[in-house]
């Protein structure tokens, strides 16, 4: 049996081995040198080998003993540290110097014990275990405590979030299930449980073919056991979880919802009075034909003077007439055709037919409309109408509808007439559209100019202000009156841009003119009823620093009738701003006094037709009544269109001091009129530059400075 090496022997071997290797190397070198004929070197090498071997044996003996003693002493001290007592002969004695070290070791052991127990509790999910509340000794204690508290907080939040999610799932109206890769339901809400119970808990029966559904929303219908038809909407999504892929399905019965949507869509596209499609319904039918690439014909019908039926017989009877007309129109069309009521007294027929048959059909329709209609009150009325039609391929821009509407405008020249969108009509339409393009260019290139006519106080012989007129300085050199282009501007909605231009230019000139001159101008009905009008006027006045009282806006009865509420609101805003408002063309409408009572105007302007009758007893009486009414309500009155000395004299005698017309000055370029205001002659009745002011005391009261009125010629006649 081999005897094991002692520690002493192992150390000797480790230390002696390098010395012996070196000695053998030197001995070998000595032999080689003797053979090669170098005896001196050989002798020296042999001597060195002998010395190295001797020193190795001598040194090894002492070194190993020292090293062995040192190692044994180190081991003994380690045991003393571990046991806390000294190692030596006789009984073991406690070492006082080792007590602090023992205390540190005890703390480390305790930390190890606590941390190990807390880790086991956390791993087991026992976050409420008392061990987690045990303080951990040492410097790591606060950090461990913070980590445990944070883990508990996060766990509580996660638990709350899961509770909220579960509550949401159980309270939504949709059925929700989560299915794993093996088609097992791993989660579901209460609604899904009820739905699955109806089908025996089978997903395949509840949602047939659900495995093949792509991601997204899908609809499918089916017939239930009771024979009812249902429509189900299914939403599918997929995700990867820690346990593998899952599929989430949400579904609900949308049968009632879709029925309501269909009803709402039907109401939105149906005229409530006649039951016919309305404008939206007509456009939907148009789009269907367009999608099919079909050709069609459009007949646009307008009932003549229908508003008088409402006025004379009431709206209920008017609705009865519309229903009778809609029935007659429905009787003359085919199943695939569409008849719609697109406005109060306008109907449109969209037909899948072309050619001469359309013109004949349009005429038969007018004949049917002309048949007497018996009202519910027993009386009978007769109707007349106009029709315009067009035919061709249905396009994206509703060109057929536009052409039929343009042909209708042509047909309104004669009662009971029919007009087609013929080559001649198309040429006129093209000319109108060319005018529209030129108007756009005129606005963009500032081709408009302002004219003006002075408004005077004949008693005090002074100019109060100017009325603004619009002219178009065409590139051809011709000065065009608004009578030639305003209708086109209104149809194309360019009139608002023109209104803005007139207001901006008028205010700009006002800023550079005598501060005592008031600028009076008119805007279109469309802009006057816009809520943006007063904001634009406010901003323009502020830009040029012009007081609001230097601008006055004229309102015509046409403005008021088109949009009473919108115009009233605009007048209120202008009054708050300080801009005065005048009622223009007063005396020409049947409801003038009614409008005057409801509108907060400061000035009324007597129309030229009334002024021209002032020399006649009836006309004089009407003007006198207007002046008396205005004086009582403290309104300023301006007589428009004064053209003769006789008219001036009659008006002066009645007390109408503010006048405007050819007699006092013709319209001219605004700049020239402003430059010549101080030199305007005030002629007397016989043509001289003197005038009788004896009637001044009888003039209506009111602020003369606010009296000037006028209108931009967006609606003025060409004669101005």
ZANU-113058 format. One line per 10 residues: number of its first residue (from 1); for each residue x, y, z of C-alpha. Coordinates in Angstrom, 3 decimals. Layout:
// ZANU-113058
NUM = X:Y:Z; ...
This chain:
// ZANU-113058
1 = 0.000:0.000:0.000; 1.448:3.361:-1.039; 2.154:5.751:1.728; 0.616:9.253:1.067; 2.809:12.305:0.817; 2.903:14.505:3.882; 2.599:18.272:3.487; 6.331:18.507:4.203; 7.203:16.033:1.445; 4.981:17.794:-1.066
11 = 6.578:21.157:-0.403; 10.128:19.638:-0.666; 9.279:18.067:-3.988; 7.858:21.341:-5.336; 10.920:23.371:-4.280; 13.679:20.764:-5.161; 12.373:19.832:-8.616; 13.486:23.074:-10.426; 17.026:22.807:-8.866; 17.483:19.222:-10.010
21 = 16.300:20.044:-13.530; 18.862:22.850:-13.742; 21.684:20.667:-12.419; 20.969:17.939:-14.989; 20.950:20.541:-17.755; 24.355:21.875:-16.746; 25.780:18.342:-16.494; 24.589:17.564:-20.002; 26.213:20.761:-21.290; 29.535:19.701:-19.630
31 = 29.518:16.322:-21.464; 28.854:18.047:-24.782; 31.675:20.495:-24.306; 34.179:17.668:-23.494; 33.182:15.870:-26.689; 33.442:19.057:-28.780; 36.937:19.778:-27.491; 36.103:22.520:-24.968; 37.290:20.997:-21.692; 37.422:24.297:-19.848
41 = 33.773:25.069:-20.499; 32.903:21.476:-19.726; 34.649:21.632:-16.351; 32.842:24.877:-15.454; 29.433:23.456:-16.448; 29.991:20.293:-14.383; 31.030:22.348:-11.370; 27.932:24.561:-11.677; 25.680:21.493:-11.846; 27.174:20.077:-8.681
51 = 26.843:23.329:-6.800; 23.180:23.796:-7.898; 22.213:20.290:-6.780; 23.919:20.685:-3.403; 22.277:24.042:-2.733; 18.894:22.623:-3.716; 19.065:19.868:-1.113; 20.353:22.190:1.585; 17.775:24.973:0.891; 14.873:22.590:0.609
61 = 15.364:21.257:4.067; 15.005:24.650:5.791; 12.435:26.194:3.481; 9.918:23.396:3.729; 10.064:23.400:7.453; 9.359:27.145:7.541; 6.574:26.927:5.021; 4.983:23.982:6.756; 5.021:25.788:10.078; 3.455:28.887:8.506
71 = 0.651:26.910:6.881; -0.118:24.975:10.043; -0.197:28.234:12.035; -2.638:29.752:9.479; -4.960:26.738:9.704; -4.871:26.890:13.526; -5.789:30.569:13.451; -8.682:29.879:11.131; -10.039:27.289:13.504; -9.661:29.781:16.347
81 = -11.682:32.354:14.422; -14.411:29.814:13.683; -14.630:28.424:17.263; -13.723:31.557:19.149; -11.037:29.833:21.263; -7.275:29.577:21.018; -5.521:26.395:19.878; -2.726:25.105:22.122; -1.761:22.695:24.805; -4.304:22.118:27.542
91 = -7.869:23.655:27.853; -9.084:26.040:25.044; -9.211:29.712:26.178; -11.572:32.339:24.676; -9.881:35.046:22.608; -11.200:38.555:23.465; -9.879:40.043:20.222; -12.105:37.736:18.140; -15.446:38.836:19.644; -16.103:41.769:17.151
101 = -15.387:39.466:14.255; -17.753:36.874:15.677; -20.497:39.543:15.970; -20.094:40.433:12.283; -20.250:36.795:11.329; -23.409:36.368:13.419; -25.050:39.370:11.599; -24.165:37.895:8.247; -25.654:34.548:9.239; -28.875:36.309:10.391
111 = -29.116:38.354:7.172; -28.673:35.158:5.189; -31.413:33.436:7.165; -33.921:36.341:6.811; -33.248:37.007:3.122; -33.525:33.305:2.322; -36.860:33.039:4.168; -38.220:36.218:2.500; -37.140:35.000:-0.935; -38.940:31.716:-0.374
121 = -42.127:33.648:0.662; -41.972:35.896:-2.403; -41.368:32.929:-4.702; -44.396:31.208:-3.184; -46.542:34.351:-3.710; -47.104:34.724:0.055; -46.772:38.524:0.091; -48.775:38.649:3.322; -46.327:36.343:5.169; -45.025:37.775:8.515
131 = -41.451:37.015:7.483; -41.700:39.853:4.927; -42.268:42.277:7.807; -39.124:41.082:9.696; -36.411:43.812:9.625; -33.268:42.702:7.839; -30.104:43.627:9.852; -27.198:45.404:8.308; -26.850:48.097:5.617; -28.910:46.114:3.093
141 = -31.991:46.281:5.318; -33.518:49.599:4.009; -33.000:48.605:0.358; -34.609:45.206:0.899; -37.501:46.805:2.775; -38.090:49.280:-0.118; -38.026:46.452:-2.650; -40.566:44.410:-0.691; -42.876:47.430:-0.273; -42.635:48.221:-3.986
151 = -43.420:44.620:-4.866; -46.483:44.662:-2.616; -47.680:47.967:-4.190; -47.204:46.642:-7.707; -49.014:43.450:-6.806; -51.940:45.400:-5.338; -52.155:47.569:-8.461; -52.065:44.512:-10.672; -54.803:42.891:-8.588; -56.939:46.070:-8.841
161 = -56.329:46.283:-12.582; -57.368:42.680:-13.012; -60.505:43.348:-10.979; -61.365:46.398:-13.106; -60.731:44.441:-16.298; -62.919:41.612:-15.104; -65.662:44.069:-14.153; -65.461:45.765:-17.549; -65.639:42.482:-19.371; -68.692:41.451:-17.387
171 = -70.460:44.774:-17.907; -69.936:45.334:-21.633; -72.733:44.351:-23.957; -70.428:42.358:-26.252; -69.637:38.699:-25.673; -65.877:38.243:-25.206; -63.925:34.967:-25.171; -60.222:34.083:-25.302; -59.348:30.739:-26.916; -55.927:29.056:-26.825
181 = -54.160:27.129:-29.572; -55.992:23.931:-28.589; -59.414:25.626:-28.996; -59.937:25.723:-25.247; -61.727:28.753:-23.777; -59.291:30.226:-21.266; -61.291:33.373:-20.417; -64.777:34.746:-21.037; -67.148:37.355:-19.691; -70.674:36.933:-18.358
191 = -72.320:37.873:-21.668; -70.277:35.256:-23.494; -71.269:32.619:-20.937; -74.947:33.337:-21.551; -74.426:33.305:-25.334; -72.483:30.045:-25.198; -75.114:28.427:-22.993; -77.654:29.056:-25.751; -75.518:26.896:-28.042; -74.544:24.210:-25.553
201 = -71.230:25.843:-24.699; -69.835:25.260:-28.189; -67.864:27.992:-29.909; -68.425:26.270:-33.249; -72.187:26.617:-32.821; -72.047:30.119:-31.384; -69.720:31.481:-34.121; -69.627:29.038:-37.038; -66.224:28.919:-38.723; -64.596:31.183:-36.170
211 = -61.191:29.515:-36.625; -60.990:30.702:-40.240; -62.017:34.296:-39.579; -59.254:36.778:-40.470; -58.354:39.565:-38.092; -60.910:42.415:-38.158; -64.688:42.874:-38.116; -67.120:40.589:-39.911; -70.894:40.297:-40.252; -72.858:37.114:-40.712
221 = -76.546:36.396:-40.598; -78.385:33.237:-39.636; -81.847:31.972:-38.862; -82.514:30.896:-35.297; -84.644:27.963:-34.210; -87.686:30.211:-33.807; -87.334:31.354:-37.416; -86.057:34.843:-36.654; -83.222:36.260:-38.721; -80.307:37.801:-36.817
231 = -77.241:39.750:-37.883; -74.108:39.240:-35.782; -70.961:41.346:-35.875; -67.745:39.548:-34.892; -64.382:41.177:-34.162; -61.329:38.903:-34.187; -57.800:39.566:-32.896; -54.800:37.388:-32.084; -51.819:37.756:-29.756; -48.904:35.801:-28.295
241 = -48.884:35.222:-24.517; -46.386:33.542:-22.198; -48.330:30.312:-22.554; -48.641:30.489:-26.333; -50.869:32.081:-29.014; -54.497:32.972:-28.195; -57.466:34.265:-30.201; -59.860:36.884:-28.826; -63.375:37.088:-30.251; -65.973:39.783:-29.499
251 = -69.452:39.479:-30.945; -72.871:41.045:-30.601; -76.270:41.006:-32.229; -76.583:44.128:-34.402; -79.958:43.327:-35.953; -81.824:46.101:-34.099; -78.987:48.589:-34.492; -78.787:48.083:-38.242; -82.541:48.401:-38.530; -82.423:51.747:-36.729
261 = -79.549:52.903:-38.932; -81.494:51.968:-42.021; -84.504:53.870:-40.714; -82.399:56.937:-39.948; -80.836:56.784:-43.417; -84.296:56.481:-44.951; -85.556:59.502:-43.014; -82.454:61.505:-43.949; -83.093:60.819:-47.624; -86.871:61.196:-47.610
271 = -89.045:64.293:-47.875; -91.298:64.373:-44.835; -94.240:66.012:-46.652; -94.504:63.895:-49.800; -92.646:60.709:-48.853; -90.522:61.092:-51.984; -86.720:61.050:-51.899; -85.275:64.445:-51.022; -82.109:65.987:-52.486; -79.896:63.498:-50.643
281 = -82.013:60.629:-51.882; -81.763:61.950:-55.442; -77.977:62.190:-55.239; -77.803:58.642:-53.881; -79.843:57.411:-56.865; -77.592:59.421:-59.181; -74.492:57.795:-57.661; -75.943:54.327:-58.165; -76.412:55.014:-61.867; -72.917:56.451:-62.061
291 = -71.429:53.326:-60.480; -73.209:51.272:-63.137; -71.905:53.533:-65.911; -75.440:54.226:-67.138; -76.853:57.000:-69.298; -79.929:58.766:-68.005; -82.180:61.787:-68.328; -83.084:64.418:-65.769; -86.274:66.502:-65.744; -86.294:69.457:-63.351
301 = -89.775:70.829:-62.591; -90.684:74.067:-60.813; -94.252:74.914:-59.758; -95.187:78.480:-60.682; -96.406:80.867:-57.944; -96.690:78.082:-55.392; -95.973:80.512:-52.528; -99.358:82.163:-53.165; -101.108:78.903:-52.294; -99.509:78.934:-48.843
311 = -100.353:82.596:-48.390; -103.975:82.290:-49.480; -104.931:78.852:-48.205; -102.365:78.064:-45.492; -99.444:75.686:-45.271; -101.624:72.646:-44.600; -103.359:73.086:-47.956; -100.000:73.799:-49.573; -98.728:70.442:-48.289; -101.869:68.791:-49.657
321 = -101.108:70.224:-53.111; -97.503:68.994:-52.948; -98.730:65.520:-52.058; -101.147:65.548:-55.000; -98.355:66.620:-57.371; -95.949:63.976:-56.033; -98.593:61.295:-56.585; -99.124:62.380:-60.179; -95.373:62.357:-60.840; -94.967:58.906:-59.300
331 = -97.683:57.565:-61.593; -95.819:58.531:-64.789; -92.436:56.979:-64.017; -91.215:53.393:-64.113; -90.120:51.303:-61.165; -86.399:51.903:-61.727; -86.823:55.671:-62.136; -86.635:58.200:-59.306; -88.768:61.242:-58.570; -87.594:63.542:-55.759
341 = -88.701:66.763:-54.151; -85.532:68.874:-53.944; -86.939:72.130:-52.535; -90.207:73.778:-51.567; -91.808:73.748:-55.023; -89.230:71.896:-57.149; -89.193:68.258:-58.239; -86.577:66.268:-60.161; -87.109:63.061:-62.155; -84.077:60.814:-62.792
351 = -84.942:58.454:-65.669; -83.145:55.596:-67.352; -84.290:56.779:-70.786; -83.097:59.204:-73.434; -83.995:61.099:-76.581; -87.244:62.589:-77.773; -89.320:60.515:-75.370; -88.019:62.684:-72.524; -89.329:65.898:-74.049; -92.724:64.309:-74.621
361 = -92.766:62.946:-71.079; -91.910:66.373:-69.667; -94.814:67.938:-71.506; -97.220:65.206:-70.346; -96.062:65.839:-66.799; -96.841:69.546:-67.087; -100.281:68.664:-68.449; -100.891:66.377:-65.454; -99.779:69.085:-63.054; -102.123:71.575:-64.720
371 = -105.151:69.416:-63.891; -107.282:70.989:-61.125; -106.466:70.026:-57.552; -109.286:69.898:-55.025; -108.279:71.248:-51.633; -109.512:69.752:-48.391; -111.563:72.891:-47.751; -113.597:72.086:-50.862; -112.154:74.713:-53.189; -110.327:73.885:-56.396
381 = -107.097:75.407:-57.725; -105.130:75.081:-60.929; -101.361:74.875:-61.149; -98.790:75.689:-63.785; -95.158:74.676:-63.963; -91.948:74.865:-65.935; -89.589:72.046:-66.856; -86.023:71.778:-68.036; -84.349:68.539:-69.028; -81.010:67.108:-70.068
391 = -79.769:63.695:-71.114; -76.436:61.928:-71.304; -73.942:59.843:-69.351; -74.201:60.123:-65.585; -70.922:61.630:-64.351; -69.274:62.330:-61.025; -70.043:66.033:-60.834; -73.804:65.873:-61.209; -73.483:67.610:-64.552; -76.808:66.206:-65.762
401 = -78.565:67.741:-62.764; -76.854:71.087:-63.307; -77.757:71.147:-66.996; -81.398:70.336:-66.298; -81.479:73.137:-63.730; -80.013:75.569:-66.259; -82.557:74.460:-68.851; -85.294:75.089:-66.256; -84.093:78.671:-65.884; -84.477:79.054:-69.644
411 = -87.979:77.565:-69.512; -89.201:80.093:-66.939; -89.474:82.730:-69.629; -92.884:81.322:-70.602; -95.606:79.618:-68.502; -96.108:75.864:-68.951; -92.984:75.697:-71.087; -90.359:72.983:-71.462; -86.738:73.652:-72.331; -84.013:71.135:-73.070
421 = -80.301:71.604:-72.703; -79.982:72.151:-76.434; -76.956:73.399:-78.325; -78.178:76.996:-78.023; -78.809:76.640:-74.308; -75.436:74.970:-73.903; -73.800:77.946:-75.642; -75.506:80.395:-73.305; -74.463:78.221:-70.383; -70.887:78.228:-71.641
431 = -71.006:82.018:-71.932; -72.276:82.293:-68.378; -69.493:80.041:-67.140; -67.001:82.129:-69.070; -68.373:85.213:-67.311; -67.897:83.387:-64.043; -64.253:82.672:-64.859; -63.719:86.299:-65.833; -65.293:87.431:-62.566; -62.873:85.233:-60.668
441 = -60.027:86.844:-62.568; -61.459:90.323:-61.921; -61.491:89.663:-58.180; -57.967:88.261:-58.237; -56.565:91.124:-60.377; -58.465:93.998:-58.727; -60.369:94.974:-61.878; -63.300:96.583:-60.049; -63.607:100.322:-59.446; -65.828:102.373:-57.148
451 = -68.131:105.168:-58.288; -70.009:107.498:-55.957; -72.912:109.958:-55.862; -73.209:112.710:-53.246; -75.991:112.798:-50.640; -76.892:116.370:-49.716; -78.783:118.358:-47.119; -80.716:120.843:-49.243; -81.582:123.044:-46.263; -78.077:123.469:-44.866
461 = -76.448:123.317:-48.320; -73.840:120.750:-47.439; -72.749:117.260:-48.474; -73.390:114.629:-45.850; -71.784:111.674:-47.560; -71.572:109.561:-50.657; -73.335:106.469:-51.903; -70.991:103.843:-53.320; -71.551:102.184:-56.705; -69.615:99.302:-58.245
471 = -68.250:99.114:-61.784; -66.130:96.495:-63.550; -63.251:97.872:-65.579; -63.026:95.002:-68.055; -59.636:94.313:-69.711; -61.339:95.034:-73.036; -61.679:98.640:-71.881; -65.445:98.484:-71.364; -66.884:99.764:-68.072; -69.474:97.148:-67.101
481 = -72.501:97.866:-64.911; -73.422:95.387:-62.147; -76.685:94.703:-63.970; -74.657:92.531:-66.363; -72.761:90.401:-63.873; -74.328:90.477:-60.401; -76.796:87.660:-61.156; -73.911:85.429:-62.246; -71.911:86.436:-59.187; -74.808:85.484:-56.929
491 = -75.329:82.125:-58.635; -71.635:81.238:-58.390; -71.319:82.541:-54.817; -68.605:84.978:-55.937; -70.831:87.754:-54.636; -69.375:87.382:-51.120; -65.852:88.008:-52.438; -67.142:91.073:-54.264; -68.878:92.300:-51.088; -65.609:91.977:-49.177
501 = -63.755:93.893:-51.880; -66.303:96.746:-51.873; -66.258:97.093:-48.083; -62.460:97.001:-47.896; -62.011:99.600:-50.650; -64.711:101.883:-49.261; -63.127:101.859:-45.794; -59.692:102.442:-47.328; -60.981:105.567:-49.147; -62.807:106.707:-46.024
511 = -59.533:106.637:-44.097; -57.961:109.025:-46.620; -60.909:111.416:-46.999; -62.641:114.174:-45.029; -63.596:112.680:-41.637; -67.042:114.269:-41.956; -67.975:112.231:-45.036; -69.991:109.083:-44.453; -69.739:106.151:-46.886; -72.954:104.274:-47.570
521 = -72.948:100.890:-49.282; -74.982:97.755:-49.823; -74.033:94.096:-49.495; -75.650:90.994:-50.912; -78.276:88.967:-49.108; -75.871:86.055:-48.772; -73.215:88.159:-47.020; -75.708:90.223:-45.032; -77.144:87.085:-43.421; -73.736:85.590:-42.711
531 = -72.504:85.632:-39.100; -69.048:86.476:-40.477; -70.131:89.788:-42.002; -69.959:91.907:-38.845; -66.587:90.366:-37.944; -65.207:91.339:-41.342; -66.496:94.905:-41.017; -64.994:95.173:-37.532; -61.586:93.932:-38.677; -61.566:96.200:-41.749
541 = -62.424:99.338:-39.737; -59.722:98.476:-37.196; -57.116:97.916:-39.914; -57.622:101.399:-41.382; -58.493:103.180:-38.133; -61.872:104.396:-39.408; -64.667:105.143:-36.874; -67.646:102.828:-37.241; -70.039:105.769:-37.612; -68.517:106.674:-40.981
551 = -69.870:103.496:-42.606; -73.527:102.746:-43.192; -74.959:99.496:-44.591; -78.176:99.500:-46.592; -80.619:96.608:-46.236; -83.221:95.955:-48.908; -86.532:94.233:-48.419; -85.176:91.469:-50.623; -82.390:90.941:-48.064; -84.911:90.722:-45.250
561 = -87.334:88.402:-47.022; -84.555:85.961:-47.950; -83.340:85.429:-44.385; -85.200:87.429:-41.743; -83.462:85.953:-38.699; -79.988:86.145:-40.234; -80.405:89.764:-41.341; -81.841:90.822:-37.966; -78.848:89.284:-36.179; -76.403:91.035:-38.511
571 = -78.151:94.386:-37.929; -77.900:93.862:-34.190; -74.162:93.200:-34.460; -73.641:96.254:-36.682; -75.549:98.470:-34.244; -73.394:97.231:-31.373; -70.330:98.025:-33.458; -71.570:101.557:-34.173; -72.260:101.036:-37.875; -75.637:102.530:-38.848
581 = -78.127:100.576:-40.945; -80.653:101.928:-43.461; -83.717:100.264:-45.006; -83.315:100.795:-48.746; -85.969:100.982:-51.490; -88.630:101.741:-48.906; -92.185:101.790:-50.210; -91.763:99.180:-52.936; -92.766:96.098:-50.924; -96.105:95.136:-49.448
591 = -94.483:94.500:-46.070; -92.357:97.642:-45.800; -93.917:98.870:-42.553; -93.770:95.383:-41.039; -90.072:95.146:-41.836; -89.449:98.654:-40.532; -91.036:97.801:-37.191; -88.925:94.682:-36.639; -85.579:96.023:-37.923; -83.357:98.280:-35.802
601 = -82.520:100.715:-38.609; -81.696:104.405:-38.209; -82.513:105.562:-41.746; -85.096:104.829:-44.430; -84.647:105.602:-48.099; -87.695:106.417:-50.224; -87.481:104.557:-53.513; -87.183:106.457:-56.811; -90.572:105.148:-57.998; -92.249:106.763:-55.009
611 = -90.239:109.973:-55.404; -91.313:110.252:-59.035; -94.971:110.339:-57.873; -94.465:113.126:-55.313; -96.064:115.687:-57.647; -99.256:113.614:-57.784; -101.802:113.775:-54.945; -101.613:110.051:-54.131; -97.825:109.938:-54.236; -97.512:113.142:-52.212
621 = -99.762:111.678:-49.530; -97.688:108.500:-49.281; -94.416:110.450:-48.982; -95.978:112.734:-46.355; -97.089:109.676:-44.363; -93.599:108.173:-44.552; -92.030:111.426:-43.310; -94.521:111.692:-40.456; -93.916:108.091:-39.429; -90.133:108.591:-39.558
631 = -90.309:111.805:-37.527; -92.317:110.076:-34.813; -89.773:107.239:-34.621; -86.813:109.652:-34.938; -85.595:108.109:-38.178; -83.652:109.902:-40.889; -85.267:109.949:-44.369; -83.409:110.178:-47.672; -85.202:110.600:-50.995; -83.487:108.601:-53.751
641 = -83.499:109.298:-57.473; -84.351:113.025:-57.328; -84.112:114.185:-60.938; -86.038:117.437:-61.323; -86.477:120.825:-59.676; -90.166:120.054:-59.214; -89.357:116.946:-57.191; -86.855:118.908:-55.096; -89.473:121.593:-54.373; -92.225:119.136:-53.433
651 = -89.903:117.164:-51.180; -88.607:120.334:-49.546; -92.132:121.508:-48.901; -92.918:118.183:-47.214; -89.772:118.598:-45.088; -87.542:116.009:-46.795; -84.153:117.699:-46.485; -81.834:114.766:-47.368; -81.796:114.004:-51.074; -79.818:112.167:-53.690
661 = -80.154:111.895:-57.473; -79.143:113.196:-60.864; -80.405:116.665:-59.988; -77.717:116.947:-57.321; -74.990:115.042:-59.144; -74.400:112.052:-61.393; -72.377:109.044:-60.248; -68.697:109.439:-61.035; -65.375:107.913:-60.046; -65.132:107.912:-56.248
671 = -61.757:109.654:-56.131; -63.037:112.515:-58.283; -66.233:112.891:-56.255; -64.280:113.056:-52.991; -61.931:115.674:-54.446; -64.835:117.882:-55.615; -67.178:117.727:-52.603; -66.394:121.306:-51.591; -67.317:122.614:-55.052; -70.643:120.817:-55.518
681 = -73.280:123.457:-56.477; -76.584:123.585:-54.608; -79.055:124.698:-57.205; -82.352:126.373:-56.416; -85.600:125.435:-58.018; -84.989:127.706:-60.972; -81.530:126.266:-61.624; -79.439:128.901:-59.814; -77.069:128.109:-56.949; -79.490:129.319:-54.264
691 = -82.210:127.314:-52.517; -85.061:128.196:-50.205; -84.336:126.928:-46.685; -87.588:128.195:-45.214; -88.849:124.706:-44.630; -85.833:123.672:-42.595; -87.731:124.093:-39.359; -90.187:121.443:-40.486; -87.457:118.906:-41.328; -87.561:115.600:-39.464
701 = -85.415:115.433:-36.379; -82.332:113.242:-36.309; -78.578:113.372:-36.333; -77.576:114.822:-39.663; -74.148:113.337:-39.391; -75.636:109.870:-39.395; -78.060:110.522:-42.198; -76.011:109.628:-45.280; -76.990:106.375:-46.845; -76.294:104.631:-50.088
711 = -75.553:101.268:-51.608; -72.795:99.591:-53.481; -74.199:98.725:-56.837; -74.182:95.018:-56.173; -77.957:95.318:-56.423; -78.437:98.768:-57.987; -79.994:99.248:-61.407; -77.943:100.064:-64.461; -79.550:103.487:-64.697; -77.458:104.689:-61.779
